[in-house]
């Protein structure tokens, strides 16, 4: 089991400082989030933030919980992610999903809002990222994106690619099938039965040609219960098949409470 923390408040300097504090406290990963306009909430460009974290840390995995590819140009996202992966010497992961429509950078600015279209855009984007990151001549023809072959260099440090963690929901076959093609599952639920079913499904259904690559099952949890309660919860999640526990408090987290949780260290079992 690996342990991450989501830092979701603070100015850019504070966000970077929290990343260094998390590394010193023994956390395995630090995550920000990808938002544009959420009411009066103060937001910063996620790739700039991750780039700054990358040059101030040495060990922790970095990522966003999560990026919605449907409102980002795939080739621009490929360049941003490659750059952060290079800055971090290969420590970036890419969790992806449809995104939350309360962000005003969806319907308010004319981006697609229906789930089917956003899922199609995400699938095409992931295929484009994988092709461009290869460093070989790559073109694409899809329903939403088309371009002639081009060469994208340098490549990310990580090979064969930056790990991609799509959101998946047990019982929704399409989301599970998508995740199998990539490198992990960002689980939408911490239900133990669902996690066991997901882990069994991955072992049973993942293509044989990908069996030598690692695959993560990532679960989010509250950081407000206290260390012993978190350890008990994490032990049950690990037994069910989870490989990452990422702590967050989306509703009540303050700069002070997040820093205190970081300092307490991960709930290792």
TORKOL-922676 format. One record per residue (C-alpha): residue number from 1; x, y, z. Coordinates in steps of 0.2 Angstrom, whole numbers. Layout:
BEGIN
{k=NUM	x=X	y=Y	z=Z}
...
END
This chain:
BEGIN
{k=1	x=0	y=0	z=0}
{k=2	x=6	y=18	z=-4}
{k=3	x=-1	y=33	z=4}
{k=4	x=-5	y=50	z=-4}
{k=5	x=-12	y=67	z=2}
{k=6	x=-22	y=79	z=-7}
{k=7	x=-18	y=98	z=-5}
{k=8	x=-33	y=107	z=-10}
{k=9	x=-31	y=125	z=-2}
{k=10	x=-17	y=138	z=-1}
{k=11	x=-8	y=149	z=-13}
{k=12	x=6	y=142	z=-25}
{k=13	x=20	y=145	z=-12}
{k=14	x=10	y=136	z=2}
{k=15	x=5	y=122	z=-10}
{k=16	x=23	y=119	z=-14}
{k=17	x=29	y=120	z=4}
{k=18	x=15	y=107	z=8}
{k=19	x=23	y=95	z=-5}
{k=20	x=40	y=96	z=3}
{k=21	x=32	y=94	z=20}
{k=22	x=23	y=78	z=15}
{k=23	x=39	y=71	z=7}
{k=24	x=48	y=74	z=24}
{k=25	x=34	y=66	z=34}
{k=26	x=35	y=50	z=24}
{k=27	x=20	y=52	z=12}
{k=28	x=22	y=43	z=-5}
{k=29	x=12	y=55	z=-16}
{k=30	x=5	y=73	z=-16}
{k=31	x=-10	y=78	z=-27}
{k=32	x=-18	y=94	z=-31}
{k=33	x=-34	y=96	z=-42}
{k=34	x=-38	y=102	z=-60}
{k=35	x=-52	y=116	z=-58}
{k=36	x=-55	y=132	z=-67}
{k=37	x=-69	y=141	z=-59}
{k=38	x=-78	y=135	z=-44}
{k=39	x=-87	y=150	z=-36}
{k=40	x=-76	y=160	z=-25}
{k=41	x=-64	y=146	z=-23}
{k=42	x=-46	y=151	z=-26}
{k=43	x=-38	y=140	z=-40}
{k=44	x=-21	y=140	z=-48}
{k=45	x=-15	y=132	z=-64}
{k=46	x=-12	y=113	z=-60}
{k=47	x=2	y=110	z=-71}
{k=48	x=12	y=125	z=-65}
{k=49	x=9	y=120	z=-47}
{k=50	x=14	y=102	z=-51}
{k=51	x=30	y=109	z=-60}
{k=52	x=35	y=119	z=-45}
{k=53	x=32	y=104	z=-34}
{k=54	x=42	y=93	z=-45}
{k=55	x=58	y=104	z=-43}
{k=56	x=56	y=106	z=-24}
{k=57	x=54	y=87	z=-21}
{k=58	x=64	y=72	z=-24}
{k=59	x=54	y=56	z=-20}
{k=60	x=35	y=58	z=-20}
{k=61	x=23	y=54	z=-34}
{k=62	x=14	y=69	z=-41}
{k=63	x=-3	y=71	z=-49}
{k=64	x=-20	y=78	z=-50}
{k=65	x=-36	y=71	z=-43}
{k=66	x=-42	y=72	z=-56}
{k=67	x=-40	y=79	z=-74}
{k=68	x=-55	y=80	z=-86}
{k=69	x=-47	y=77	z=-103}
{k=70	x=-63	y=82	z=-112}
{k=71	x=-60	y=101	z=-109}
{k=72	x=-41	y=100	z=-113}
{k=73	x=-33	y=99	z=-130}
{k=74	x=-24	y=82	z=-131}
{k=75	x=-8	y=88	z=-139}
{k=76	x=-7	y=102	z=-126}
{k=77	x=-10	y=90	z=-112}
{k=78	x=3	y=79	z=-119}
{k=79	x=16	y=93	z=-118}
{k=80	x=11	y=98	z=-101}
{k=81	x=12	y=81	z=-94}
{k=82	x=28	y=76	z=-102}
{k=83	x=36	y=92	z=-95}
{k=84	x=31	y=89	z=-77}
{k=85	x=37	y=71	z=-79}
{k=86	x=54	y=77	z=-85}
{k=87	x=55	y=90	z=-71}
{k=88	x=51	y=76	z=-58}
{k=89	x=62	y=63	z=-66}
{k=90	x=48	y=52	z=-69}
{k=91	x=36	y=54	z=-54}
{k=92	x=20	y=60	z=-62}
{k=93	x=4	y=50	z=-63}
{k=94	x=-12	y=55	z=-73}
{k=95	x=-29	y=51	z=-65}
{k=96	x=-43	y=55	z=-77}
{k=97	x=-62	y=56	z=-77}
{k=98	x=-77	y=66	z=-84}
{k=99	x=-75	y=80	z=-71}
{k=100	x=-87	y=89	z=-61}
{k=101	x=-100	y=100	z=-70}
{k=102	x=-101	y=113	z=-56}
{k=103	x=-84	y=119	z=-63}
{k=104	x=-90	y=134	z=-74}
{k=105	x=-77	y=129	z=-87}
{k=106	x=-89	y=116	z=-94}
{k=107	x=-106	y=122	z=-100}
{k=108	x=-103	y=140	z=-96}
{k=109	x=-90	y=141	z=-109}
{k=110	x=-97	y=129	z=-122}
{k=111	x=-88	y=113	z=-118}
{k=112	x=-97	y=97	z=-119}
{k=113	x=-108	y=92	z=-104}
{k=114	x=-116	y=76	z=-109}
{k=115	x=-107	y=60	z=-101}
{k=116	x=-106	y=51	z=-118}
{k=117	x=-97	y=65	z=-127}
{k=118	x=-85	y=68	z=-113}
{k=119	x=-81	y=49	z=-112}
{k=120	x=-78	y=49	z=-130}
{k=121	x=-67	y=64	z=-129}
{k=122	x=-58	y=56	z=-115}
{k=123	x=-55	y=39	z=-124}
{k=124	x=-48	y=48	z=-139}
{k=125	x=-37	y=59	z=-128}
{k=126	x=-29	y=45	z=-119}
{k=127	x=-25	y=36	z=-136}
{k=128	x=-17	y=52	z=-142}
{k=129	x=-7	y=54	z=-127}
{k=130	x=-1	y=37	z=-128}
{k=131	x=4	y=39	z=-146}
{k=132	x=12	y=56	z=-144}
{k=133	x=22	y=51	z=-129}
{k=134	x=30	y=37	z=-139}
{k=135	x=41	y=49	z=-148}
{k=136	x=38	y=41	z=-165}
{k=137	x=28	y=48	z=-179}
{k=138	x=10	y=48	z=-174}
{k=139	x=-6	y=53	z=-182}
{k=140	x=-24	y=51	z=-177}
{k=141	x=-42	y=49	z=-185}
{k=142	x=-56	y=49	z=-173}
{k=143	x=-74	y=55	z=-171}
{k=144	x=-68	y=71	z=-162}
{k=145	x=-50	y=73	z=-166}
{k=146	x=-40	y=71	z=-182}
{k=147	x=-22	y=76	z=-186}
{k=148	x=-8	y=71	z=-198}
{k=149	x=7	y=62	z=-192}
{k=150	x=19	y=72	z=-181}
{k=151	x=34	y=69	z=-170}
{k=152	x=33	y=73	z=-152}
{k=153	x=49	y=75	z=-142}
{k=154	x=56	y=73	z=-130}
{k=155	x=47	y=58	z=-123}
{k=156	x=42	y=57	z=-104}
{k=157	x=55	y=49	z=-93}
{k=158	x=43	y=35	z=-89}
{k=159	x=42	y=21	z=-101}
{k=160	x=31	y=15	z=-110}
{k=161	x=21	y=30	z=-104}
{k=162	x=16	y=40	z=-89}
{k=163	x=4	y=30	z=-79}
{k=164	x=-14	y=33	z=-82}
{k=165	x=-28	y=30	z=-69}
{k=166	x=-45	y=32	z=-76}
{k=167	x=-60	y=33	z=-64}
{k=168	x=-70	y=17	z=-64}
{k=169	x=-86	y=11	z=-55}
{k=170	x=-90	y=-7	z=-51}
{k=171	x=-105	y=-12	z=-61}
{k=172	x=-102	y=0	z=-75}
{k=173	x=-93	y=-11	z=-88}
{k=174	x=-88	y=2	z=-99}
{k=175	x=-78	y=11	z=-86}
{k=176	x=-70	y=-5	z=-80}
{k=177	x=-65	y=-10	z=-98}
{k=178	x=-57	y=7	z=-100}
{k=179	x=-47	y=6	z=-85}
{k=180	x=-40	y=-12	z=-90}
{k=181	x=-32	y=-4	z=-105}
{k=182	x=-22	y=8	z=-94}
{k=183	x=-12	y=8	z=-78}
{k=184	x=-24	y=9	z=-64}
{k=185	x=-42	y=12	z=-57}
{k=186	x=-47	y=28	z=-47}
{k=187	x=-61	y=20	z=-38}
{k=188	x=-77	y=30	z=-35}
{k=189	x=-81	y=20	z=-20}
{k=190	x=-72	y=13	z=-5}
{k=191	x=-85	y=-1	z=-3}
{k=192	x=-75	y=-16	z=2}
{k=193	x=-85	y=-29	z=-8}
{k=194	x=-84	y=-17	z=-24}
{k=195	x=-65	y=-16	z=-22}
{k=196	x=-63	y=-35	z=-20}
{k=197	x=-74	y=-37	z=-36}
{k=198	x=-63	y=-24	z=-45}
{k=199	x=-47	y=-33	z=-40}
{k=200	x=-54	y=-50	z=-45}
{k=201	x=-60	y=-42	z=-62}
{k=202	x=-42	y=-35	z=-65}
{k=203	x=-34	y=-51	z=-62}
{k=204	x=-46	y=-61	z=-73}
{k=205	x=-49	y=-49	z=-87}
{k=206	x=-33	y=-39	z=-90}
{k=207	x=-25	y=-43	z=-107}
{k=208	x=-11	y=-55	z=-106}
{k=209	x=1	y=-43	z=-115}
{k=210	x=-1	y=-30	z=-101}
{k=211	x=2	y=-43	z=-87}
{k=212	x=20	y=-38	z=-84}
{k=213	x=15	y=-20	z=-80}
{k=214	x=10	y=-14	z=-63}
{k=215	x=-8	y=-10	z=-60}
{k=216	x=-15	y=1	z=-46}
{k=217	x=-32	y=2	z=-37}
{k=218	x=-33	y=19	z=-29}
{k=219	x=-45	y=24	z=-15}
{k=220	x=-48	y=41	z=-7}
{k=221	x=-52	y=42	z=11}
{k=222	x=-55	y=55	z=25}
{k=223	x=-40	y=62	z=34}
{k=224	x=-51	y=68	z=49}
{k=225	x=-54	y=51	z=58}
{k=226	x=-37	y=51	z=67}
{k=227	x=-22	y=40	z=64}
{k=228	x=-28	y=24	z=72}
{k=229	x=-45	y=24	z=63}
{k=230	x=-36	y=28	z=47}
{k=231	x=-25	y=13	z=49}
{k=232	x=-39	y=1	z=53}
{k=233	x=-48	y=8	z=37}
{k=234	x=-32	y=6	z=26}
{k=235	x=-29	y=-12	z=32}
{k=236	x=-47	y=-17	z=26}
{k=237	x=-44	y=-8	z=10}
{k=238	x=-27	y=-16	z=7}
{k=239	x=-35	y=-33	z=11}
{k=240	x=-48	y=-30	z=-2}
{k=241	x=-35	y=-26	z=-16}
{k=242	x=-32	y=-7	z=-15}
{k=243	x=-14	y=-2	z=-18}
{k=244	x=-15	y=17	z=-15}
{k=245	x=-24	y=26	z=-1}
{k=246	x=-26	y=45	z=-4}
{k=247	x=-31	y=56	z=10}
{k=248	x=-42	y=71	z=8}
{k=249	x=-55	y=82	z=16}
{k=250	x=-64	y=91	z=2}
{k=251	x=-77	y=100	z=13}
{k=252	x=-69	y=105	z=29}
{k=253	x=-50	y=106	z=25}
{k=254	x=-41	y=122	z=30}
{k=255	x=-23	y=126	z=27}
{k=256	x=-20	y=123	z=45}
{k=257	x=-29	y=106	z=46}
{k=258	x=-21	y=100	z=30}
{k=259	x=-3	y=104	z=37}
{k=260	x=-7	y=96	z=53}
{k=261	x=-13	y=80	z=44}
{k=262	x=3	y=80	z=33}
{k=263	x=14	y=82	z=49}
{k=264	x=5	y=67	z=57}
{k=265	x=12	y=56	z=43}
{k=266	x=3	y=42	z=33}
{k=267	x=-7	y=29	z=41}
{k=268	x=5	y=15	z=37}
{k=269	x=0	y=-3	z=42}
END
